[in-house]
């Protein structure tokens, strides 16, 4: 009986470890944020819906996002070993094998794309396929070639908004496209703030991702500020198109100005402290803006 109990404990521990490892290999919290954006776009387009619609969008979107990130980690296994931030991930540490993560990513991607295509429409499935392929097989290898990889990665990073929008209405609308552009522009200061803070670690892995070849420079900070300014301008387009009203406009403007202020601070002092403030501001900005737009639209 003691041996049996020990076996049961080992099995439970094995399952718990696998759940932990796969949550890391799919970046569980990041995947949730991506799917949240997709659901926000869905709600922005469709006021009346069934809860099953949201559940299916969540499952399909999460599977495709998780597959994309898992493939990214497979391809970057060796470089992840070189960086402190990533050396403890399941693949470089040996907790998961390349084969099992490859099988997991393949099945997740196929099931997710199939679910979005069948339950919603083929266009949503096509956009999900495009998102997976560009993130995993274009953005990932390009990171070691040029800082322009950030621009490439911003496209699959924003496509979940179009996936949610097309899942709701079956076509690309002006509202869905504007949400896509907002997410696209937001990713520049968001990712560059992370790249600024983690620059030394990224360089150990062979990545130079800041927008300026000179690294943490005023030129790089100014480019970040420029995208923040464009983001502020584009974020009022839903109001100008008559899609939303004054309530969300106020929230969007306040959020955008505060976000812009952190970018101005970085331009002034070029410090890691200001970059961290910009990074944390970016975490709050996008969900606040999306929630405000959806509530106002409803």
N, C-alpha and C positions, 0 to 999 in steps of 0.2 A: 504493500500500500504506500509505503514511503517512496519507493522508486517511481510508482505511478504518479504520485503527486509531484515529484520532481520533474517528470516528463511533461506533465500538464503545465507546470510553471515555465519550463523551457520553451514550450510551444507558444504560450502567451507572450513571453518575452521576445521570441522570434518575430511574432506578428507585430508587436508594438514597435520593434526596431525597424521592421520593413515599412510600416506606416510613417515613421519618423524620417527614414531615408528617402522615401518617395515624395514626402512633403518638401524635402530639401531639394530634390532633383527637379521638382516642378515649381520651386519658389512659391509655395502655397499662398502666402499673403499677396505677392505681386499678381499671381493669377486671379485671386479674388478681386483685386482692384481693377484688372482688365475686364473681367466679366461684369463687374459693377457698372463700368462705363457703357458696356454693350446693353445692359438692361436699362440704363438711363436713356439711351438713344431709342430703345424700343418704346418706353413709356412716353417719350417726347412725341413720338409719331402716333401712338395709339392710346386713346383715353380708355376705351373699353377693351378688356382682355380677360382671359381666364388665367388662373394661377398656374395651370398646367403649362401655359405658354412660357411663363417666366422660368418655371422649373426646367423645361426642355432647353431654353436658351442658356440657362446657367450650366446645365450638364454639357451641352454641346460646346459652348464657348470655353468652359474650363478644360475639357478634354483636348481641344485644339491648342489652347494656350499652353497647357502643361506639356503637350507633345513637342511644341516648338522650343520651349525652354530646355526640355530634356535633351533634344538633339543638339542644342547649343552647348550643353555641358558635355556631351559625348565628344563633340568636335574640339572642345577647349580643355579636354582632360589634362593634357600635358602642360599647357600654359597655366592652368589652375594650380598645379603643383608649385609653381614658382611664386605665387602671390599669397601673402598671409591671409587675406580676406577669403580666399577660395580654397586654400590647401586642405581644409577639413571637410570639403564636400564629399558626398558618398563615392563618387567615381575616383578622384585622385587619392582618396584615403583607402580605397579598396573595399569599402563596405558594400558596394554594388558593382557588378561586372558590366562591361560594355555590352555584352550580349543581352543580358536581362533588361537593361535600360533601353536598348534598341528595340527589343520586342515590345516593351511597354509603350514606348513612344509611337511605334508603328501602329499598334492596335488602338491606342488612344486617339491618334490623329485620324485614322480611318473611321472609327466609330463616331467621333465628334463631327467630322465633315458629313458623314452619311446621315446623322441625326438632324443636322441643320438643313440639309438638302431635302430630306424626306418630310420632316414635320413642318418646316416652314416653306422654303422654295429653293430651287437650284441656284439662284443668284447668291443667296446667303452662303450656301455651301461653296460656291466658286470663290467668293471673297475670303472665306475661311481658308481655303486651299492656298490662295495667293498670299495670305498673311503668314501661314506656316512656312511656305517655300521661301519667301523673301527673307523672313527672319532667320531661319535655320541655315539656308544655303547661299544667301547673298550677304546679308548683314554680318553674320558670324565670321566667315573667312575674311571679309573686307576690313574688319576691325584691326587686323595686323598689317594692313596695307596703307590706309589713309584715314585721317580724322573725318573724312567725308562719310565714313561708315555711319556716323550719327544721323545724317540726313536720310540714308538708306533705311536705317532701323526705325526712324520715325514713321515711315509709311506703314509697316505691319503693326507698329504700336498704336496707330490711329485707326486702322481698318476695323477693329471691333465696334467702333461707332457706326460705321456703314453696315456692318453685319447686323447689329441690333436694329438699325433703321429699316433695312431691307427685309429683315425677318418680320417686321410689323406691317409693312405695306407692299412688299414685293418688288419695289423699284427704288432707284436712287432719287431722293428728293432734295430740294434746296436746303431744307432743315437738316437732313442727315449729312449733307455735304459740308454745311457750315460747322456742325459739331465735329466732323472729321478734321477740318482745318484748324479749329481751336485746339483739339488734342494734338495735332501735328506740331503746331507752333509751341505749345506748352512743353513738349518733350525736349526742345532745345535747351532752354535754361535749366530744366529739371535734370537732364542727363549731364550737362556740362557742369552743373554745380557738384554733382556726385564725382565727376571726373576730376574736378579741381581738388576736392577734398582727398580723393584716393589716387592722385596723380603719381606719387612715388611708387605705390603698390602696382598700379597699372603698368608703369614702365618696366617693372621687374618681369612682367608677363609679355613684354614687347608691344604694349598698346600705347599709342599717343593719341588720345581722343579729344583733347582740348582743341578749340577751333583755330588756335594760333600755333604755328610751329615753334614759337618761343616759350610755349608752356603757359605758366601762370603770369600772364602779361596783361598790360592795359588793353592791348589789341583784343585779346581773348575776352576780357571783361566787357569791352565795348560791344562785341558781337553778341554776347549774352544779353546785354541791355537792349540792343536793337530788336532782338526777337521778343523780349518782354514787351517792348513798346508796340510791335506789330500785333502781339497777342491781345493787348488791351484794345486796340482798334477793332480787330476782327470780332472780339467777344460781344460787341454791341450790335453786330449785324443781325442777329435774330430779332432784336427790337426794331431795327430799321426795316426789316422785311415784314413786320407786323405779326411775327410768329409768337412773340412774347410781349409782356407789358412793362410798366414802370417798376414794379416790385423787383423783378429779377434784374432789371437794368441797374438799379441802385446797388444790389448785392454784387453784381458783376463788376461794376466800376470801383466799388470800395475794395473788393478782393484784388482786382487788377492793379490798382494804385499801390496797395500794400506790397504786392508781389514785385511791382516795378521799383518800389523804394529799396527793397533788399538788393536788387540788381544795381541800383545807383550806389549803394553803400560799397558793394564789391568793386565797382569802378573807381571809387575814391581811394580805398585803402588796400585793395588787392590781397586781403588777408583770408586765411582759411576759416577764421571765425565768421566773416561775412558770407563766405561760400556756404558754410553750414546753415546760416540763417536763410539763405536763398533756397537751399535744398529742402529744409523743413517747411518753408513757405510754399514750395511747390507741392508738397504732400497734401497740404490743406486746400490749396487753390482749386484743383480740378474737381474734387468731389463737391465742394461747396458751390461752385459755379454750375455744375451739372444738376445738382439737386434743385437749385434756385430756378434754373431754366425749366425743368420738368414741372415743378410745382406751379410756376406762373403759367405755363402752357395749359396745364390741367384746369 
